[in-house]
Amino acid sequence: MMREVRFCIRIRRKKLLYVKVFIVSSMTGIGIWKAEEVKHSYQALGKIYHLIGMMKNELSYAGSEFGEMFECLSKKVDAPYRNWLLGMNIQMERRDGKTFSEIWEDNVNGFLKESGLGMEALNHLKMLGRNLGGADRQMQIWSMERYLKQIELQMDEMRKDIQMRMKVRICLGASAGILITIFLI
């Protein structure tokens, strides 16, 4: 009888150990996942920086119109940016009575929500569309240059603390797992 009780206790301890290891591991995994989101956000900002730079060059040097520029650039980028540019081109050709800034904002909301750009970056991008819609060529180029400088500043700020943010998120995940494990005991 006593032997059976000891055996049951050992089995329960083993199961509890497995549960503890699982909890700590899964919470650490969540921390790593959140850290990757920070990295992905930084990379998405770099992609939009590159794309807006290409747009500025198309306007400055090639003298392209927006529809032609969107179609041309869509061949050089991957989704979701390709879909965004193609959507812009299609809606501009349709001319449904919408202004350029409305088309821009609709497509940013429709195609770039899941791109990894943060809300602040999306709002700045929408603001760029408002500035591009009712301006002459020089003002459009100036707006793009100003937007690019804004992104540079944001990326510099992110670059300074991206490693720290990633480590903090991983540590928070592991700490949360340990804390939950302690409360389960």
C-alpha positions as CSV (number, residue, x, y, z in Angstrom):
1,M,0.0,0.0,0.0
2,M,2.8,2.4,1.0
3,R,4.7,1.6,-2.1
4,E,1.7,2.4,-4.3
5,V,1.3,5.8,-2.7
6,R,4.9,6.6,-3.2
7,F,4.7,5.5,-6.8
8,C,1.6,7.7,-7.4
9,I,3.3,10.7,-5.8
10,R,6.3,10.3,-8.1
11,I,4.1,10.1,-11.1
12,R,2.2,13.3,-10.0
13,R,5.5,15.1,-9.4
14,K,6.7,14.1,-12.9
15,K,3.5,15.3,-14.5
16,L,3.7,18.6,-12.5
17,L,7.3,19.0,-13.7
18,Y,6.3,18.5,-17.3
19,V,3.5,21.0,-16.9
20,K,5.9,23.5,-15.4
21,V,8.4,23.0,-18.2
22,F,5.6,23.4,-20.7
23,I,4.4,26.6,-19.2
24,V,7.8,28.2,-19.0
25,S,8.6,27.1,-22.5
26,S,5.4,28.4,-24.0
27,M,5.6,31.7,-22.3
28,T,9.2,32.1,-23.5
29,G,8.0,31.2,-27.0
30,I,5.4,34.0,-26.7
31,G,8.2,36.4,-25.7
32,I,10.2,35.4,-28.7
33,W,7.2,35.8,-31.0
34,K,6.6,39.3,-29.6
35,A,10.3,40.1,-30.1
36,E,10.0,39.1,-33.7
37,E,7.1,41.5,-34.1
38,V,9.4,44.3,-33.1
39,K,11.9,43.2,-35.7
40,H,9.2,42.8,-38.4
41,S,7.9,46.3,-37.7
42,Y,11.4,47.7,-38.2
43,Q,11.8,45.8,-41.5
44,A,8.4,47.0,-42.7
45,L,9.4,50.6,-42.1
46,G,12.5,50.0,-44.1
47,K,10.5,48.6,-47.0
48,I,8.1,51.6,-47.0
49,Y,11.1,53.9,-46.9
50,H,12.6,52.2,-49.9
51,L,9.2,52.3,-51.8
52,I,8.5,56.0,-51.1
53,G,12.1,56.7,-52.2
54,M,11.4,54.9,-55.5
55,M,8.2,57.0,-55.9
56,K,10.1,60.2,-55.3
57,N,12.7,59.2,-57.9
58,E,10.0,58.3,-60.4
59,L,8.3,61.7,-59.9
60,S,11.6,63.7,-59.9
61,Y,13.6,62.1,-62.7
62,A,11.2,60.1,-64.9
63,G,8.3,62.6,-64.6
64,S,5.8,59.8,-64.4
65,E,2.2,60.3,-63.6
66,F,0.9,58.5,-60.5
67,G,-1.0,55.8,-62.2
68,E,1.9,54.9,-64.5
69,M,4.3,55.1,-61.5
70,F,2.1,52.8,-59.3
71,E,1.9,50.2,-62.1
72,C,5.7,50.4,-62.8
73,L,6.7,50.1,-59.1
74,S,4.3,47.3,-58.4
75,K,6.5,45.1,-60.6
76,K,9.5,45.8,-58.4
77,V,8.0,45.1,-54.9
78,D,6.4,42.2,-53.1
79,A,3.0,41.8,-51.5
80,P,1.4,43.6,-49.7
81,Y,3.1,46.7,-51.3
82,R,2.5,45.3,-54.8
83,N,-1.2,44.9,-54.0
84,W,-1.4,48.4,-52.5
85,L,0.2,50.0,-55.7
86,L,-2.0,47.9,-58.0
87,G,-5.1,48.9,-56.0
88,M,-4.1,52.5,-56.3
89,N,-3.6,52.2,-60.1
90,I,-6.9,50.4,-60.6
91,Q,-8.9,52.9,-58.5
92,M,-7.2,55.9,-60.2
93,E,-8.1,54.5,-63.6
94,R,-11.8,53.9,-62.5
95,R,-12.2,57.5,-61.3
96,D,-15.2,56.7,-59.0
97,G,-15.4,60.4,-58.0
98,K,-12.9,59.9,-55.1
99,T,-10.1,62.3,-54.5
100,F,-6.5,61.0,-54.6
101,S,-6.1,61.3,-50.9
102,E,-9.3,59.2,-50.4
103,I,-8.0,56.5,-52.8
104,W,-4.6,56.6,-51.0
105,E,-6.2,56.2,-47.6
106,D,-8.6,53.5,-48.6
107,N,-5.7,51.4,-50.1
108,V,-3.5,52.0,-47.1
109,N,-6.3,50.8,-44.9
110,G,-7.1,47.9,-47.2
111,F,-3.7,46.6,-48.1
112,L,-1.1,47.7,-45.5
113,K,-2.9,47.1,-42.2
114,E,-1.2,43.6,-42.0
115,S,2.1,44.8,-43.4
116,G,3.8,45.1,-39.9
117,L,3.8,48.9,-40.0
118,G,2.7,50.3,-36.7
119,M,-0.3,52.6,-36.3
120,E,1.9,55.7,-36.1
121,A,3.6,54.7,-39.4
122,L,0.3,54.0,-41.1
123,N,-1.1,57.4,-40.0
124,H,2.0,59.2,-41.3
125,L,1.6,57.3,-44.6
126,K,-2.0,58.4,-44.8
127,M,-0.9,62.0,-44.1
128,L,1.5,61.7,-47.0
129,G,-1.4,60.8,-49.3
130,R,-3.3,63.9,-48.2
131,N,-0.3,66.0,-49.0
132,L,0.3,64.4,-52.4
133,G,-3.3,64.7,-53.5
134,G,-3.7,68.4,-53.8
135,A,-0.1,69.6,-54.6
136,D,2.0,70.4,-57.6
137,R,5.0,68.3,-58.6
138,Q,7.5,70.2,-56.5
139,M,5.3,70.0,-53.4
140,Q,4.7,66.3,-53.9
141,I,8.5,65.7,-54.1
142,W,9.0,67.9,-51.0
143,S,6.3,66.0,-49.1
144,M,8.0,62.7,-50.0
145,E,11.4,64.0,-48.9
146,R,9.9,65.2,-45.6
147,Y,8.2,61.8,-45.1
148,L,11.5,60.0,-45.8
149,K,13.3,62.1,-43.2
150,Q,10.5,61.3,-40.7
151,I,10.9,57.6,-41.4
152,E,14.7,57.9,-41.0
153,L,14.3,59.4,-37.6
154,Q,11.8,56.8,-36.6
155,M,14.1,54.0,-37.8
156,D,17.1,55.5,-36.0
157,E,15.1,55.6,-32.8
158,M,14.0,52.0,-33.3
159,R,17.5,50.9,-34.2
160,K,18.9,52.3,-30.9
161,D,16.6,50.2,-28.7
162,I,15.5,47.3,-30.9
163,Q,17.9,44.8,-29.3
164,M,16.9,45.9,-25.8
165,R,13.2,45.7,-26.7
166,M,13.6,42.2,-28.0
167,K,15.5,41.0,-25.0
168,V,13.0,42.5,-22.7
169,R,10.1,40.8,-24.4
170,I,11.8,37.4,-24.3
171,C,12.7,37.9,-20.6
172,L,9.1,39.0,-19.8
173,G,7.8,35.9,-21.5
174,A,10.1,33.6,-19.5
175,S,9.4,35.5,-16.3
176,A,5.7,35.3,-16.8
177,G,6.0,31.5,-17.3
178,I,8.1,31.1,-14.1
179,L,5.6,33.3,-12.2
180,I,2.6,31.2,-13.4
181,T,4.5,28.0,-12.5
182,I,5.1,29.4,-9.0
183,F,1.4,30.2,-8.6
184,L,0.4,26.7,-9.7
185,I,2.5,25.0,-7.0
